[in-house]
Amino acid sequence: MRPSRVRAGRGPATSDYRRKGTATLLHIAFEDGFDHDSAVVKVDGREVSRLEGLTTRYQISLARAVDFEAEGPARVEVSVPTRCLSRWEVVPLDAPTYVAVSIEDDGLSWRTQHEPYGYV
């Protein structure tokens, strides 16, 4: 198992994120379908966040968002124990990465992009 390379918090405002060994912003937004749920985020098998009471504000389609710094590629897992749901993806993290997770049709949907999501 490789050593942990995750640090919670906000990423630097400017940096060369493509340099090997450089930590990159990983932003995870919990969007639609949450109703007093808990969620656990793991990066490369290490728990980096545990959230309780997630409830989607439908006016903006967002329950909560969390930021981390991590080196890629990384295995990112999001689980929602209150619904017995879990999903993981290998995320390259070659640039600041924004992941949106929603509960849809009794499963977790997952969108990844390199631009921030817009919430009103």
C-alpha positions in Angstrom: 0.0 0.0 0.0 1.4 3.4 -0.9 1.7 6.1 1.7 -1.2 8.5 2.2 -1.0 11.6 0.0 -4.1 13.5 1.1 -4.4 16.7 3.0 -7.8 18.3 3.9 -8.3 21.9 3.2 -8.3 24.3 0.2 -5.8 24.0 -2.6 -3.4 26.8 -3.4 -4.8 29.6 -5.6 -2.1 29.1 -8.2 0.3 26.3 -8.8 1.7 24.0 -11.4 -0.8 21.1 -10.8 0.6 19.0 -13.6 4.0 18.5 -12.0 4.4 14.9 -10.7 4.2 14.7 -6.9 2.3 17.9 -6.6 -1.0 18.0 -4.6 -4.0 19.0 -6.6 -7.4 20.3 -5.5 -10.1 17.6 -5.2 -13.5 19.2 -4.7 -16.5 16.9 -3.9 -20.0 18.3 -4.0 -22.9 16.4 -2.6 -25.8 17.5 -4.8 -29.3 16.0 -5.3 -31.2 13.3 -3.4 -29.7 13.7 0.1 -32.2 13.7 3.0 -30.6 13.7 6.5 -27.9 11.3 5.2 -24.4 10.6 6.2 -21.5 10.3 3.8 -17.9 9.1 4.0 -15.1 10.1 1.6 -12.0 7.9 1.2 -9.0 8.7 -0.9 -6.7 5.7 -1.6 -8.4 3.8 1.1 -7.9 6.5 3.8 -11.0 8.2 5.3 -10.6 11.9 4.7 -14.1 13.1 5.6 -17.2 11.9 7.4 -20.3 14.1 7.1 -23.6 13.8 8.9 -27.1 15.3 8.3 -26.6 15.9 4.5 -29.8 17.4 3.1 -30.1 18.8 -0.4 -31.2 22.4 -0.7 -33.2 22.0 -3.9 -33.1 25.7 -4.7 -29.4 25.2 -5.5 -29.2 21.4 -5.8 -26.5 21.2 -3.2 -26.2 19.6 0.2 -22.6 20.4 1.0 -19.1 20.4 -0.6 -15.7 19.5 0.7 -12.2 20.3 -0.5 -9.0 18.3 -0.3 -5.5 18.2 -1.7 -4.4 14.9 -3.2 -1.9 13.5 -5.7 -3.2 11.5 -8.6 -4.1 9.2 -9.8 -6.2 8.5 -6.8 -8.9 6.0 -6.0 -11.8 8.2 -4.6 -14.7 6.4 -2.8 -17.9 8.0 -1.6 -20.3 6.0 0.5 -23.6 6.9 1.9 -24.1 4.4 4.8 -27.6 5.6 5.6 -28.7 4.3 2.1 -26.2 1.4 1.9 -24.7 3.1 -1.2 -21.1 3.3 -2.3 -19.2 4.1 -5.5 -15.5 4.6 -6.4 -13.6 5.9 -9.3 -9.9 6.4 -10.1 -9.5 10.1 -10.6 -6.4 11.3 -12.6 -6.0 14.6 -10.6 -3.8 16.0 -13.4 -5.6 19.4 -12.8 -8.0 20.7 -10.1 -10.8 18.2 -10.2 -14.5 18.7 -9.3 -16.7 15.7 -8.5 -20.4 16.0 -8.1 -22.2 13.1 -6.4 -26.0 12.7 -6.4 -28.4 9.9 -5.2 -30.5 8.8 -8.2 -32.6 5.7 -8.7 -31.2 4.0 -5.6 -27.6 4.5 -6.7 -24.9 7.2 -6.7 -24.4 9.2 -9.9 -20.9 10.7 -10.4 -19.8 13.6 -12.6 -16.2 14.8 -12.9 -14.9 17.9 -14.6 -12.0 20.4 -14.3 -14.1 23.6 -13.9 -15.9 24.6 -10.7 -19.7 23.8 -10.6 -21.9 26.9 -10.4 -24.3 27.1 -7.5 -26.5 30.1 -7.0 
